[in-house]
Amino acid sequence: MIDFDRVHKAYLVNGRSIPALQPTTLAIADGEVFGLIGHSGAGKSTLLRLINRLEEPSGGRIRIAGDDITALDADGLRRFRQQVGMIFQHFNLLASKTVADNVALPLKLAGELPRRKIDQRVAELLARVGLSEHANKYPAQLSGGQKQRVGIARALATRPKILLCDEATSALDPQTTASVLQLLAEINRELKLTIVLITHEMDVIRRVCDRVAVMDAGVIVEQGPVAEVFLHPQHPTTRRFVLEAEQVDENEQLDDFAHVPGRILRLTFQGEATYAPLLGTVARETGVDYSILAGRIDRIKDTPYGQLTLALTGGDLEAAMSQLNVADVHVEVLRG
């Protein structure tokens, strides 16, 4: 659906060219939820806004559904943007217009539907986001979560193929964030929309995305399926995001385990292996004792996963390691 071919962007500041996005090649599949994560200044907002040409690329080509949008004139760009909805961090609602009028605005600007059809479409959208009873209220009368739902309804008004989310949950509390992410997941599943979202929170990526790209200083430093990137981060920037999400300092944790005897392992399970009685089987068959030092079981989108940090002592350690390695589990030796 979205194809970047060595796309880059630089801004001219006081006569100097400041790069915001280094030459980037990226493919986002039709119907997937793709996350971009990075700290402030990483280039993720620039990349997102290049998709609908709110930012003009300095070079490279952007293809959407096979069409080169970097070659579009003003009229072609206007028609193209009707296929791309956008949700903003701070909602960007018009304070002087009702909820219904805010949602109707893109349809009125398009000028292609009679008033009766617009009213019908607005009613459908407000029902879809659970705000039918708030149609005649004004933004100041709504909570943050309700405002963002209005923003989502407005973004869906023209039946877009792509939905861009610019830090759509960072202004919301955790409970409201969860409900908005659930709504986005339902929209993706039911409408088959391609969704691209940017965030600085790994938990948002974990809850809703299929794939993720990690950005640092205008460069994609790591990308792949969320489970792979989240559970087995390779780049230092990715590892920092994962550890921040878990509120863990890896060095401090190993220091805490300094007095614990034995070999220390981190086991990672995915899917049905998460619930298998593997440790008991290995302990019985190899005579190894184990202590659970840390662990969690959670989900990455729809897939259960677990991570356990163990200390193994006694018995046949090599046989235990062999059984763990041949099972459907990833084994990382933290201390030999």
C-alpha positions as CSV (number, residue, x, y, z in Angstrom):
1,M,0.0,0.0,0.0
2,I,2.8,2.5,0.9
3,D,6.2,2.3,-0.7
4,F,9.1,4.7,0.1
5,D,12.0,4.5,-2.3
6,R,15.1,6.4,-0.9
7,V,12.8,9.2,0.4
8,H,14.6,11.9,2.3
9,K,13.7,15.3,3.8
10,A,15.8,18.3,4.9
11,Y,14.8,21.7,6.2
12,L,16.5,25.0,5.3
13,V,17.3,26.8,8.6
14,N,19.3,30.0,8.5
15,G,20.7,29.1,5.1
16,R,21.8,25.6,6.3
17,S,20.2,22.3,5.2
18,I,19.2,20.3,8.3
19,P,18.3,16.6,7.6
20,A,15.2,15.3,9.3
21,L,14.9,12.0,7.4
22,Q,17.8,10.2,5.9
23,P,17.3,8.3,2.6
24,T,14.7,5.7,3.6
25,T,13.3,2.7,1.8
26,L,10.2,1.2,3.5
27,A,7.2,-0.9,2.5
28,I,3.9,-1.0,4.4
29,A,1.5,-3.7,3.4
30,D,-2.2,-3.2,2.6
31,G,-4.4,-3.7,5.7
32,E,-1.7,-3.8,8.3
33,V,-1.2,-1.6,11.4
34,F,2.3,-0.3,11.1
35,G,4.0,1.5,14.0
36,L,6.8,4.1,14.0
37,I,8.5,4.6,17.3
38,G,11.2,7.0,18.3
39,H,12.1,9.8,20.7
40,S,11.4,13.4,19.9
41,G,13.4,14.5,16.9
42,A,13.8,11.0,15.6
43,G,12.1,11.8,12.3
44,K,8.9,9.8,12.7
45,S,6.5,12.8,12.4
46,T,8.3,13.9,9.2
47,L,8.0,10.4,7.8
48,L,4.3,10.2,8.6
49,R,3.5,13.6,7.0
50,L,5.3,12.7,3.9
51,I,2.7,9.9,3.3
52,N,0.0,12.5,2.5
53,R,2.5,15.2,1.4
54,L,1.8,17.5,4.3
55,E,5.6,17.6,4.0
56,E,7.2,17.7,0.6
57,P,10.1,15.2,0.2
58,S,13.5,16.6,-0.7
59,G,14.1,13.5,-2.9
60,G,13.1,10.0,-3.6
61,R,9.7,8.5,-4.6
62,I,6.6,7.7,-2.6
63,R,4.1,5.3,-4.1
64,I,0.6,4.7,-2.6
65,A,-1.2,1.7,-4.0
66,G,1.2,1.8,-7.0
67,D,0.7,5.4,-7.8
68,D,3.6,7.9,-7.6
69,I,2.2,10.6,-5.4
70,T,5.4,12.7,-5.6
71,A,4.4,13.5,-9.2
72,L,0.8,14.7,-8.4
73,D,-0.2,18.3,-9.2
74,A,-2.4,20.3,-6.8
75,D,-5.7,18.9,-8.2
76,G,-4.4,15.3,-8.1
77,L,-3.1,15.8,-4.6
78,R,-6.4,17.1,-3.4
79,R,-8.2,14.0,-4.7
80,F,-5.5,11.8,-3.3
81,R,-5.8,13.2,0.2
82,Q,-9.5,12.2,0.3
83,Q,-8.1,8.6,0.5
84,V,-6.0,9.4,3.6
85,G,-7.5,10.2,7.0
86,M,-5.4,11.7,9.8
87,I,-5.8,11.7,13.6
88,F,-3.9,14.3,15.6
89,Q,-2.4,14.3,19.1
90,H,-4.4,17.4,20.2
91,F,-7.6,16.5,18.4
92,N,-7.7,19.7,16.1
93,L,-11.5,20.0,16.5
94,L,-13.2,23.3,15.6
95,A,-14.4,24.7,19.0
96,S,-17.3,26.7,17.4
97,K,-18.8,23.7,15.7
98,T,-20.8,20.8,17.1
99,V,-19.5,17.2,17.1
100,A,-21.7,16.4,14.1
101,D,-20.4,19.5,12.2
102,N,-16.8,18.6,12.9
103,V,-17.3,15.1,11.5
104,A,-19.2,16.5,8.5
105,L,-16.5,19.0,7.6
106,P,-14.4,16.8,5.2
107,L,-17.6,15.8,3.4
108,K,-18.7,19.4,3.0
109,L,-15.3,20.4,1.7
110,A,-15.3,17.5,-0.8
111,G,-18.7,18.9,-2.1
112,E,-19.7,15.5,-3.6
113,L,-22.7,14.6,-1.4
114,P,-26.1,16.2,-0.7
115,R,-26.9,17.3,2.8
116,R,-29.1,14.3,3.5
117,K,-26.3,11.9,2.6
118,I,-23.8,13.8,4.7
119,D,-26.2,13.7,7.7
120,Q,-26.6,9.9,7.2
121,R,-22.9,9.3,7.0
122,V,-22.2,11.4,10.1
123,A,-24.8,9.5,12.0
124,E,-23.2,6.2,11.0
125,L,-19.7,7.4,12.0
126,L,-20.8,8.7,15.4
127,A,-22.5,5.4,16.1
128,R,-19.3,3.6,15.0
129,V,-17.3,5.5,17.6
130,G,-19.9,5.4,20.3
131,L,-20.9,9.1,20.4
132,S,-24.4,9.2,18.9
133,E,-25.8,10.9,21.9
134,H,-23.2,13.6,21.7
135,A,-23.8,14.8,18.2
136,N,-25.1,18.3,19.2
137,K,-22.5,19.0,21.9
138,Y,-19.4,21.1,21.4
139,P,-15.8,20.0,21.9
140,A,-15.5,21.8,25.2
141,Q,-18.2,19.6,26.6
142,L,-16.3,16.4,25.9
143,S,-13.6,14.4,27.7
144,G,-10.2,13.9,26.0
145,G,-11.2,10.4,24.9
146,Q,-14.4,11.6,23.4
147,K,-12.6,14.3,21.5
148,Q,-10.3,11.8,20.1
149,R,-13.2,9.6,19.0
150,V,-14.7,12.6,17.2
151,G,-11.3,13.0,15.5
152,I,-11.4,9.3,14.5
153,A,-14.9,9.7,13.1
154,R,-13.9,12.8,11.1
155,A,-10.8,11.0,9.7
156,L,-13.1,8.1,8.5
157,A,-15.6,10.5,6.9
158,T,-14.4,10.2,3.3
159,R,-13.9,6.4,3.5
160,P,-10.1,6.5,3.3
161,K,-7.8,3.6,2.5
162,I,-5.1,4.8,4.9
163,L,-5.4,6.2,8.4
164,L,-2.5,8.2,9.8
165,C,-2.3,8.6,13.6
166,D,0.0,11.3,14.9
167,E,0.7,10.5,18.6
168,A,-3.1,9.9,18.8
169,T,-3.0,8.6,22.4
170,S,-0.2,10.6,24.1
171,A,-2.6,13.2,25.5
172,L,-4.8,10.6,27.1
173,D,-4.8,8.7,30.4
174,P,-3.9,4.9,30.3
175,Q,-7.6,3.7,30.5
176,T,-8.7,6.0,27.7
177,T,-5.6,5.1,25.7
178,A,-6.6,1.4,25.9
179,S,-10.2,2.1,24.7
180,V,-9.0,4.3,21.8
181,L,-6.4,1.6,20.7
182,Q,-9.2,-1.0,20.9
183,L,-11.3,1.1,18.6
184,L,-8.5,1.5,16.1
185,A,-7.9,-2.3,16.1
186,E,-11.6,-2.8,15.4
187,I,-11.6,-0.3,12.6
188,N,-8.5,-2.0,11.1
189,R,-10.1,-5.4,11.4
190,E,-13.6,-4.5,10.1
191,L,-12.8,-1.8,7.4
192,K,-9.4,-3.4,6.3
193,L,-7.8,0.0,6.6
194,T,-4.0,0.4,6.5
195,I,-3.1,2.3,9.7
196,V,0.3,4.0,10.3
197,L,0.8,5.3,13.8
198,I,3.6,7.1,15.5
199,T,4.3,7.0,19.2
200,H,7.1,7.1,21.8
201,E,5.5,4.4,23.9
202,M,6.3,0.8,23.3
203,D,3.1,-0.3,25.0
204,V,1.0,1.3,22.3
205,I,3.0,-0.6,19.6
206,R,2.6,-3.9,21.6
207,R,-1.2,-3.5,21.9
208,V,-2.2,-2.7,18.3
209,C,0.6,-3.0,15.7
210,D,1.5,-5.8,13.3
211,R,4.9,-4.5,12.4
212,V,7.1,-1.7,13.8
213,A,10.0,0.5,12.7
214,V,12.3,2.0,15.3
215,M,13.7,5.4,14.4
216,D,16.7,7.4,15.6
217,A,18.2,10.6,14.2
218,G,16.2,10.3,11.0
219,V,17.2,6.6,10.3
220,I,15.1,3.4,10.7
221,V,17.5,1.4,12.9
222,E,15.4,-1.7,13.3
223,Q,12.1,-3.0,11.9
224,G,10.1,-6.2,11.8
225,P,7.1,-8.0,13.3
226,V,6.3,-6.5,16.7
227,A,6.8,-9.8,18.6
228,E,10.3,-10.2,17.1
229,V,11.3,-6.6,17.8
230,F,9.7,-6.4,21.2
231,L,11.0,-9.7,22.6
232,H,14.4,-9.8,20.8
233,P,15.6,-6.2,20.3
234,Q,18.9,-5.9,18.4
235,H,19.6,-2.2,18.3
236,P,20.5,-0.2,21.5
237,T,17.6,2.3,20.8
238,T,15.1,-0.6,20.6
239,R,16.5,-2.1,23.8
240,R,16.0,1.2,25.6
241,F,12.4,1.4,24.5
242,V,11.7,-2.1,25.6
243,L,13.4,-1.7,29.0
244,E,11.6,1.6,29.6
245,A,8.3,-0.1,28.9
246,E,9.1,-2.8,31.4
247,Q,10.5,-0.2,33.9
248,V,13.6,-2.4,34.2
249,D,17.2,-1.5,34.4
250,E,19.0,-4.5,33.0
251,N,22.3,-3.8,34.7
252,E,20.7,-3.2,38.1
253,Q,18.7,-6.5,37.7
254,L,21.9,-8.5,37.1
255,D,23.5,-6.8,40.1
256,D,20.5,-7.9,42.2
257,F,21.1,-11.5,41.0
258,A,24.8,-11.5,41.9
259,H,24.2,-13.5,45.1
260,V,22.0,-16.1,43.3
261,P,23.9,-19.4,42.6
262,G,23.7,-21.2,39.3
263,R,23.3,-20.5,35.6
264,I,20.9,-17.6,34.9
265,L,18.7,-17.8,31.8
266,R,16.0,-15.7,30.2
267,L,13.3,-17.8,28.4
268,T,10.9,-16.3,25.9
269,F,7.7,-18.2,25.0
270,Q,5.2,-17.3,22.3
271,G,1.7,-18.6,21.4
272,E,0.6,-21.9,22.9
273,A,4.1,-22.6,24.2
274,T,3.4,-19.8,26.8
275,Y,1.1,-22.2,28.6
276,A,3.0,-25.5,28.2
277,P,4.4,-27.1,31.4
278,L,7.9,-27.1,30.1
279,L,9.8,-26.3,33.3
280,G,8.3,-29.1,35.3
281,T,9.1,-31.6,32.6
282,V,12.7,-30.4,32.3
283,A,13.2,-30.4,36.0
284,R,11.9,-34.0,36.4
285,E,13.9,-35.4,33.5
286,T,17.2,-33.7,34.2
287,G,17.2,-33.4,38.0
288,V,17.8,-29.6,37.7
289,D,16.3,-27.2,40.3
290,Y,15.2,-23.8,39.2
291,S,14.3,-20.5,40.8
292,I,12.1,-18.0,39.1
293,L,13.9,-14.6,39.5
294,A,11.6,-12.5,37.3
295,G,8.8,-13.0,34.8
296,R,5.7,-11.8,33.1
297,I,3.0,-13.2,30.8
298,D,1.1,-10.8,28.5
299,R,0.0,-10.4,25.0
300,I,1.4,-8.7,21.9
301,K,-1.7,-7.8,19.9
302,D,-3.5,-11.2,19.8
303,T,-0.5,-13.4,20.6
304,P,0.3,-14.5,24.2
305,Y,3.9,-14.4,25.2
306,G,5.9,-15.0,28.4
307,Q,9.4,-14.2,29.6
308,L,11.0,-15.8,32.6
309,T,14.4,-15.2,34.2
310,L,15.5,-18.4,35.9
311,A,18.5,-19.6,37.9
312,L,19.3,-23.3,37.3
313,T,21.3,-25.4,39.8
314,G,22.1,-29.1,40.3
315,G,21.3,-32.0,38.0
316,D,22.4,-32.2,34.4
317,L,22.6,-28.6,33.3
318,E,23.6,-29.4,29.8
319,A,20.7,-31.8,29.3
320,A,18.4,-29.1,30.6
321,M,19.8,-26.6,28.2
322,S,19.4,-29.0,25.3
323,Q,15.7,-29.7,26.2
324,L,15.0,-26.0,26.4
325,N,16.7,-25.3,23.1
326,V,14.8,-27.9,21.2
327,A,11.4,-26.8,22.7
328,D,9.4,-23.9,21.2
329,V,11.2,-21.4,23.4
330,H,14.0,-18.8,22.9
331,V,16.9,-19.2,25.4
332,E,19.3,-16.4,26.3
333,V,22.1,-17.0,28.8
334,L,22.5,-14.0,31.0
335,R,25.2,-15.6,33.2
336,G,26.9,-18.9,32.4
